[in-house]
Amino acid sequence: MHKNTICLWYDGGAEDAARFYADLFPDSSLDSVFRAPTDFPSGKAGDVLTVQFTVLGIPCLGLNGGPAFPQSEAFSFQVMTEDQAETDRYWDAIVGNGGQASACGWCKDRWGLNWQITPRTLTEALAAGGEEAARAFGAMMTMGRIDVAAIDAARRGES
């Protein structure tokens, strides 16, 4: 067990979510499933209570805590991508599996967890500062899924 683990509250489905992430992302796995020894507010004895899993090397604990605390955009995983193909693969998997598209590279999976699918070129443009950052930021503000070619053009001042 890790000294520090991110605990993610699910309204059921923590095991399914962990399996989905393990199949989608490299350096990800479903590590263990713990069942409730007795009934609890959102389930019965024997139901999946917690799931230990890893997402892109980050240890997580999924807790099937019920509807009391839904996910929000206050927490998200930011996934750095190298190109449009990788961006599309993650975006399409999350949105296409019952999730929702949002703005500026954000999307939500079917369990309500938020993701930022962020191409490296966007992060590099913002880190560059000045006019390059302003142009890339302006381009990003018009997007749902990030368009790598459009960000690169904005970085060069071609948009």
FIKOLZA-1660 file (N, C-alpha, C; in steps of 0.1 Angstrom, whole numbers, plus 5000, padded with zeros to 4 digits):
% residues 159
   i   px   py   pz ch aa at
   1 5008 4988 5000  A  M  N
   1 5000 5000 5000  A  M CA
   1 5009 5012 5000  A  M  C
   2 5005 5022 4992  A  H  N
   2 5013 5035 4991  A  H CA
   2 5010 5044 5003  A  H  C
   3 5019 5052 5006  A  K  N
   3 5018 5061 5017  A  K CA
   3 5007 5072 5014  A  K  C
   4 5006 5076 5001  A  N  N
   4 4997 5086 4997  A  N CA
   4 4989 5080 4985  A  N  C
   5 4976 5080 4986  A  T  N
   5 4968 5075 4975  A  T CA
   5 4956 5084 4973  A  T  C
   6 4953 5087 4961  A  I  N
   6 4941 5095 4957  A  I CA
   6 4928 5086 4959  A  I  C
   7 4919 5091 4967  A  C  N
   7 4906 5084 4969  A  C CA
   7 4896 5090 4961  A  C  C
   8 4889 5083 4953  A  L  N
   8 4879 5088 4944  A  L CA
   8 4866 5081 4948  A  L  C
   9 4856 5090 4950  A  W  N
   9 4843 5085 4955  A  W CA
   9 4834 5082 4943  A  W  C
  10 4828 5071 4942  A  Y  N
  10 4819 5067 4931  A  Y CA
  10 4806 5063 4937  A  Y  C
  11 4796 5066 4929  A  D  N
  11 4782 5062 4932  A  D CA
  11 4780 5048 4926  A  D  C
  12 4788 5038 4930  A  G  N
  12 4788 5025 4924  A  G CA
  12 4797 5025 4912  A  G  C
  13 4802 5014 4908  A  G  N
  13 4809 5013 4895  A  G CA
  13 4824 5015 4897  A  G  C
  14 4830 5015 4909  A  A  N
  14 4844 5018 4910  A  A CA
  14 4852 5007 4903  A  A  C
  15 4848 4994 4905  A  E  N
  15 4855 4983 4898  A  E CA
  15 4855 4984 4883  A  E  C
  16 4843 4987 4878  A  D  N
  16 4842 4989 4863  A  D CA
  16 4850 5001 4858  A  D  C
  17 4850 5012 4866  A  A  N
  17 4859 5023 4862  A  A CA
  17 4873 5019 4862  A  A  C
  18 4878 5013 4873  A  A  N
  18 4892 5009 4874  A  A CA
  18 4896 5000 4862  A  A  C
  19 4887 4990 4858  A  R  N
  19 4890 4981 4847  A  R CA
  19 4891 4989 4834  A  R  C
  20 4882 4999 4832  A  F  N
  20 4883 5007 4820  A  F CA
  20 4896 5015 4820  A  F  C
  21 4900 5022 4831  A  Y  N
  21 4912 5029 4831  A  Y CA
  21 4924 5020 4828  A  Y  C
  22 4924 5008 4834  A  A  N
  22 4935 4999 4833  A  A CA
  22 4937 4995 4818  A  A  C
  23 4925 4993 4811  A  D  N
  23 4926 4989 4797  A  D CA
  23 4930 5000 4788  A  D  C
  24 4926 5013 4792  A  L  N
  24 4929 5024 4783  A  L CA
  24 4943 5030 4784  A  L  C
  25 4948 5032 4796  A  F  N
  25 4960 5039 4798  A  F CA
  25 4972 5030 4801  A  F  C
  26 4984 5034 4796  A  P  N
  26 4996 5026 4799  A  P CA
  26 4999 5029 4814  A  P  C
  27 5007 5020 4820  A  D  N
  27 5011 5020 4834  A  D CA
  27 4999 5022 4843  A  D  C
  28 4989 5014 4840  A  S  N
  28 4976 5014 4847  A  S CA
  28 4972 5000 4850  A  S  C
  29 4965 4998 4862  A  S  N
  29 4961 4984 4865  A  S CA
  29 4950 4984 4876  A  S  C
  30 4943 4973 4876  A  L  N
  30 4934 4971 4887  A  L CA
  30 4941 4962 4896  A  L  C
  31 4944 4967 4908  A  D  N
  31 4953 4960 4918  A  D CA
  31 4946 4951 4928  A  D  C
  32 4935 4955 4933  A  S  N
  32 4927 4946 4943  A  S CA
  32 4913 4952 4944  A  S  C
  33 4905 4942 4948  A  V  N
  33 4890 4946 4951  A  V CA
  33 4887 4941 4965  A  V  C
  34 4881 4950 4973  A  F  N
  34 4877 4946 4986  A  F CA
  34 4862 4947 4987  A  F  C
  35 4856 4937 4993  A  R  N
  35 4842 4936 4995  A  R CA
  35 4838 4940 5009  A  R  C
  36 4826 4945 5011  A  A  N
  36 4822 4950 5024  A  A CA
  36 4819 4938 5033  A  A  C
  37 4824 4938 5045  A  P  N
  37 4822 4927 5054  A  P CA
  37 4807 4927 5060  A  P  C
  38 4801 4938 5060  A  T  N
  38 4787 4940 5065  A  T CA
  38 4780 4949 5056  A  T  C
  39 4767 4951 5058  A  D  N
  39 4759 4961 5051  A  D CA
  39 4765 4975 5054  A  D  C
  40 4764 4984 5044  A  F  N
  40 4768 4998 5046  A  F CA
  40 4758 5007 5040  A  F  C
  41 4759 5020 5042  A  P  N
  41 4748 5029 5037  A  P CA
  41 4745 5028 5023  A  P  C
  42 4754 5025 5014  A  S  N
  42 4751 5024 5000  A  S CA
  42 4752 5010 4994  A  S  C
  43 4752 5000 5003  A  G  N
  43 4754 4986 4998  A  G CA
  43 4752 4976 5008  A  G  C
  44 4754 4963 5004  A  K  N
  44 4752 4952 5012  A  K CA
  44 4765 4944 5014  A  K  C
  45 4765 4936 5025  A  A  N
  45 4777 4928 5027  A  A CA
  45 4780 4920 5014  A  A  C
  46 4792 4919 5011  A  G  N
  46 4797 4912 4999  A  G CA
  46 4798 4921 4986  A  G  C
  47 4792 4933 4986  A  D  N
  47 4793 4942 4975  A  D CA
  47 4807 4948 4975  A  D  C
  48 4811 4952 4963  A  V  N
  48 4824 4959 4962  A  V CA
  48 4824 4972 4970  A  V  C
  49 4833 4973 4979  A  L  N
  49 4834 4986 4987  A  L CA
  49 4845 4995 4982  A  L  C
  50 4857 4989 4981  A  T  N
  50 4868 4997 4975  A  T CA
  50 4876 4989 4965  A  T  C
  51 4883 4996 4957  A  V  N
  51 4891 4991 4946  A  V CA
  51 4904 4998 4946  A  V  C
  52 4915 4991 4947  A  Q  N
  52 4928 4997 4946  A  Q CA
  52 4932 4996 4931  A  Q  C
  53 4936 5007 4925  A  F  N
  53 4940 5007 4911  A  F CA
  53 4951 5018 4909  A  F  C
  54 4957 5017 4897  A  T  N
  54 4967 5026 4893  A  T CA
  54 4963 5032 4879  A  T  C
  55 4964 5045 4878  A  V  N
  55 4962 5052 4866  A  V CA
  55 4974 5060 4862  A  V  C
  56 4980 5056 4851  A  L  N
  56 4992 5063 4846  A  L CA
  56 5003 5064 4857  A  L  C
  57 5004 5054 4865  A  G  N
  57 5014 5054 4875  A  G CA
  57 5010 5060 4889  A  G  C
  58 4997 5065 4889  A  I  N
  58 4992 5072 4901  A  I CA
  58 4984 5062 4909  A  I  C
  59 4987 5059 4922  A  P  N
  59 4979 5050 4929  A  P CA
  59 4966 5056 4933  A  P  C
  60 4955 5049 4932  A  C  N
  60 4941 5054 4935  A  C CA
  60 4934 5044 4943  A  C  C
  61 4924 5048 4950  A  L  N
  61 4914 5040 4957  A  L CA
  61 4901 5044 4953  A  L  C
  62 4893 5035 4947  A  G  N
  62 4879 5038 4943  A  G CA
  62 4870 5034 4954  A  G  C
  63 4862 5043 4960  A  L  N
  63 4852 5040 4970  A  L CA
  63 4838 5040 4965  A  L  C
  64 4831 5029 4966  A  N  N
  64 4817 5029 4962  A  N CA
  64 4809 5035 4974  A  N  C
  65 4809 5048 4975  A  G  N
  65 4803 5055 4986  A  G CA
  65 4788 5059 4985  A  G  C
  66 4783 5058 4973  A  G  N
  66 4769 5062 4970  A  G CA
  66 4768 5076 4965  A  G  C
  67 4756 5081 4964  A  P  N
  67 4753 5094 4957  A  P CA
  67 4756 5106 4965  A  P  C
  68 4761 5105 4978  A  A  N
  68 4762 5117 4986  A  A CA
  68 4772 5127 4981  A  A  C
  69 4783 5123 4975  A  F  N
  69 4793 5132 4970  A  F CA
  69 4797 5130 4956  A  F  C
  70 4790 5136 4946  A  P  N
  70 4793 5133 4932  A  P CA
  70 4806 5140 4928  A  P  C
  71 4812 5134 4918  A  Q  N
  71 4824 5140 4912  A  Q CA
  71 4821 5154 4907  A  Q  C
  72 4831 5163 4907  A  S  N
  72 4830 5176 4901  A  S CA
  72 4843 5180 4894  A  S  C
  73 4842 5191 4887  A  E  N
  73 4854 5195 4879  A  E CA
  73 4865 5200 4889  A  E  C
  74 4862 5201 4902  A  A  N
  74 4872 5205 4912  A  A CA
  74 4884 5195 4912  A  A  C
  75 4881 5183 4907  A  F  N
  75 4892 5173 4906  A  F CA
  75 4892 5167 4892  A  F  C
  76 4903 5166 4886  A  S  N
  76 4904 5160 4873  A  S CA
  76 4918 5154 4871  A  S  C
  77 4919 5144 4863  A  F  N
  77 4932 5139 4858  A  F CA
  77 4936 5146 4846  A  F  C
  78 4948 5152 4845  A  Q  N
  78 4953 5158 4833  A  Q CA
  78 4962 5148 4827  A  Q  C
  79 4959 5144 4814  A  V  N
  79 4967 5134 4807  A  V CA
  79 4974 5141 4796  A  V  C
  80 4988 5141 4796  A  M  N
  80 4996 5148 4786  A  M CA
  80 4997 5138 4774  A  M  C
  81 4993 5143 4762  A  T  N
  81 4994 5135 4750  A  T CA
  81 5005 5140 4741  A  T  C
  82 5010 5132 4732  A  E  N
  82 5021 5136 4723  A  E CA
  82 5017 5140 4710  A  E  C
  83 5005 5136 4705  A  D  N
  83 5001 5140 4692  A  D CA
  83 4985 5138 4691  A  D  C
  84 4980 5141 4679  A  Q  N
  84 4966 5141 4677  A  Q CA
  84 4960 5127 4678  A  Q  C
  85 4968 5117 4674  A  A  N
  85 4963 5103 4675  A  A CA
  85 4961 5099 4689  A  A  C
  86 4970 5102 4698  A  E  N
  86 4969 5098 4712  A  E CA
  86 4958 5106 4718  A  E  C
  87 4957 5119 4715  A  T  N
  87 4946 5128 4720  A  T CA
  87 4933 5122 4716  A  T  C
  88 4931 5118 4704  A  D  N
  88 4919 5113 4699  A  D CA
  88 4915 5099 4705  A  D  C
  89 4925 5091 4707  A  R  N
  89 4923 5078 4713  A  R CA
  89 4917 5079 4727  A  R  C
  90 4923 5087 4735  A  Y  N
  90 4918 5089 4749  A  Y CA
  90 4905 5096 4749  A  Y  C
  91 4903 5107 4742  A  W  N
  91 4891 5114 4741  A  W CA
  91 4880 5105 4737  A  W  C
  92 4882 5098 4726  A  D  N
  92 4871 5090 4720  A  D CA
  92 4867 5078 4729  A  D  C
  93 4877 5073 4736  A  A  N
  93 4874 5062 4746  A  A CA
  93 4866 5067 4757  A  A  C
  94 4869 5079 4763  A  I  N
  94 4862 5084 4774  A  I CA
  94 4848 5089 4770  A  I  C
  95 4847 5097 4760  A  V  N
  95 4835 5102 4756  A  V CA
  95 4826 5092 4749  A  V  C
  96 4832 5083 4742  A  G  N
  96 4825 5072 4735  A  G CA
  96 4820 5061 4743  A  G  C
  97 4824 5061 4756  A  N  N
  97 4820 5050 4765  A  N CA
  97 4810 5056 4775  A  N  C
  98 4801 5064 4771  A  G  N
  98 4791 5070 4780  A  G CA
  98 4795 5083 4787  A  G  C
  99 4806 5088 4783  A  G  N
  99 4811 5101 4789  A  G CA
  99 4805 5113 4782  A  G  C
 100 4810 5125 4785  A  Q  N
 100 4806 5137 4779  A  Q CA
 100 4817 5146 4775  A  Q  C
 101 4816 5152 4764  A  A  N
 101 4826 5162 4760  A  A CA
 101 4824 5175 4767  A  A  C
 102 4834 5182 4769  A  S  N
 102 4833 5196 4775  A  S CA
 102 4842 5205 4767  A  S  C
 103 4846 5216 4773  A  A  N
 103 4854 5226 4766  A  A CA
 103 4869 5225 4770  A  A  C
 104 4877 5230 4761  A  C  N
 104 4892 5232 4763  A  C CA
 104 4899 5219 4767  A  C  C
 105 4895 5208 4761  A  G  N
 105 4902 5196 4763  A  G CA
 105 4897 5188 4775  A  G  C
 106 4886 5192 4781  A  W  N
 106 4880 5185 4793  A  W CA
 106 4869 5176 4788  A  W  C
 107 4868 5165 4795  A  C  N
 107 4857 5156 4792  A  C CA
 107 4855 5148 4805  A  C  C
 108 4843 5142 4806  A  K  N
 108 4839 5135 4818  A  K CA
 108 4836 5120 4814  A  K  C
 109 4841 5111 4822  A  D  N
 109 4837 5097 4819  A  D CA
 109 4823 5093 4824  A  D  C
 110 4819 5081 4821  A  R  N
 110 4805 5078 4825  A  R CA
 110 4803 5076 4840  A  R  C
 111 4814 5076 4848  A  W  N
 111 4813 5076 4862  A  W CA
 111 4813 5089 4869  A  W  C
 112 4815 5100 4860  A  G  N
 112 4815 5113 4865  A  G CA
 112 4829 5119 4867  A  G  C
 113 4839 5111 4866  A  L  N
 113 4853 5116 4868  A  L CA
 113 4857 5125 4856  A  L  C
 114 4864 5136 4859  A  N  N
 114 4868 5146 4849  A  N CA
 114 4882 5143 4844  A  N  C
 115 4884 5145 4832  A  W  N
 115 4897 5143 4825  A  W CA
 115 4901 5155 4817  A  W  C
 116 4913 5159 4817  A  Q  N
 116 4918 5169 4808  A  Q CA
 116 4928 5162 4798  A  Q  C
 117 4924 5161 4786  A  I  N
 117 4933 5155 4776  A  I CA
 117 4940 5166 4769  A  I  C
 118 4953 5167 4773  A  T  N
 118 4961 5179 4769  A  T CA
 118 4973 5176 4761  A  T  C
 119 4973 5179 4748  A  P  N
 119 4985 5177 4740  A  P CA
 119 4997 5185 4745  A  P  C
 120 5009 5179 4745  A  R  N
 120 5021 5186 4750  A  R CA
 120 5023 5199 4743  A  R  C
 121 5020 5201 4730  A  T  N
 121 5022 5214 4723  A  T CA
 121 5014 5225 4730  A  T  C
 122 5002 5222 4735  A  L  N
 122 4995 5232 4742  A  L CA
 122 5002 5237 4755  A  L  C
 123 5006 5227 4763  A  T  N
 123 5013 5230 4775  A  T CA
 123 5026 5238 4772  A  T  C
 124 5033 5234 4762  A  E  N
 124 5045 5241 4758  A  E CA
 124 5043 5255 4754  A  E  C
 125 5032 5257 4746  A  A  N
 125 5028 5271 4742  A  A CA
 125 5025 5280 4754  A  A  C
 126 5017 5275 4763  A  L  N
 126 5013 5283 4775  A  L CA
 126 5026 5286 4783  A  L  C
 127 5035 5276 4784  A  A  N
 127 5047 5279 4792  A  A CA
 127 5056 5289 4785  A  A  C
 128 5055 5290 4772  A  A  N
 128 5064 5300 4764  A  A CA
 128 5060 5314 4768  A  A  C
 129 5048 5316 4772  A  G  N
 129 5044 5330 4776  A  G CA
 129 5042 5339 4764  A  G  C
 130 5039 5351 4766  A  G  N
 130 5038 5362 4756  A  G CA
 130 5027 5359 4746  A  G  C
 131 5030 5364 4734  A  E  N
 131 5021 5363 4723  A  E CA
 131 5018 5349 4719  A  E  C
 132 5028 5340 4719  A  E  N
 132 5026 5326 4716  A  E CA
 132 5016 5320 4725  A  E  C
 133 5017 5322 4738  A  A  N
 133 5008 5317 4748  A  A CA
 133 4994 5323 4745  A  A  C
 134 4993 5335 4743  A  A  N
 134 4980 5342 4741  A  A CA
 134 4973 5336 4728  A  A  C
 135 4981 5334 4718  A  R  N
 135 4975 5328 4706  A  R CA
 135 4970 5314 4708  A  R  C
 136 4978 5306 4714  A  A  N
 136 4974 5292 4717  A  A CA
 136 4962 5291 4726  A  A  C
 137 4963 5300 4737  A  F  N
 137 4952 5300 4746  A  F CA
 137 4939 5304 4739  A  F  C
 138 4939 5314 4731  A  G  N
 138 4928 5319 4723  A  G CA
 138 4922 5308 4714  A  G  C
 139 4931 5300 4708  A  A  N
 139 4926 5289 4699  A  A CA
 139 4920 5278 4708  A  A  C
 140 4926 5275 4719  A  M  N
 140 4921 5265 4728  A  M CA
 140 4907 5268 4733  A  M  C
 141 4905 5281 4736  A  M  N
 141 4892 5285 4741  A  M CA
 141 4880 5282 4732  A  M  C
 142 4883 5280 4719  A  T  N
 142 4872 5277 4710  A  T CA
 142 4870 5262 4708  A  T  C
 143 4878 5254 4715  A  M  N
 143 4878 5239 4712  A  M CA
 143 4871 5231 4723  A  M  C
 144 4866 5220 4719  A  G  N
 144 4862 5209 4729  A  G CA
 144 4874 5200 4730  A  G  C
 145 4875 5190 4721  A  R  N
 145 4887 5182 4720  A  R CA
 145 4898 5192 4714  A  R  C
 146 4910 5191 4719  A  I  N
 146 4921 5199 4714  A  I CA
 146 4926 5194 4700  A  I  C
 147 4927 5204 4691  A  D  N
 147 4931 5202 4677  A  D CA
 147 4946 5206 4677  A  D  C
 148 4955 5196 4676  A  V  N
 148 4969 5198 4677  A  V CA
 148 4974 5207 4666  A  V  C
 149 4969 5205 4654  A  A  N
 149 4973 5213 4642  A  A CA
 149 4969 5227 4644  A  A  C
 150 4957 5230 4649  A  A  N
 150 4953 5243 4651  A  A CA
 150 4961 5250 4662  A  A  C
 151 4965 5243 4673  A  I  N
 151 4973 5249 4683  A  I CA
 151 4987 5252 4677  A  I  C
 152 4993 5243 4670  A  D  N
 152 5006 5245 4664  A  D CA
 152 5005 5257 4654  A  D  C
 153 4994 5259 4647  A  A  N
 153 4993 5270 4638  A  A CA
 153 4992 5283 4646  A  A  C
 154 4985 5283 4657  A  A  N
 154 4983 5295 4665  A  A CA
 154 4997 5298 4671  A  A  C
 155 5004 5288 4675  A  R  N
 155 5018 5291 4681  A  R CA
 155 5027 5298 4671  A  R  C
 156 5025 5295 4658  A  R  N
 156 5033 5301 4648  A  R CA
 156 5027 5314 4643  A  R  C
 157 5016 5318 4648  A  G  N
 157 5009 5330 4644  A  G CA
 157 5002 5329 4631  A  G  C
 158 4998 5317 4627  A  E  N
 158 4992 5314 4614  A  E CA
 158 4976 5313 4615  A  E  C
 159 4971 5316 4626  A  S  N
 159 4956 5314 4627  A  S CA
 159 4949 5328 4626  A  S  C
% end
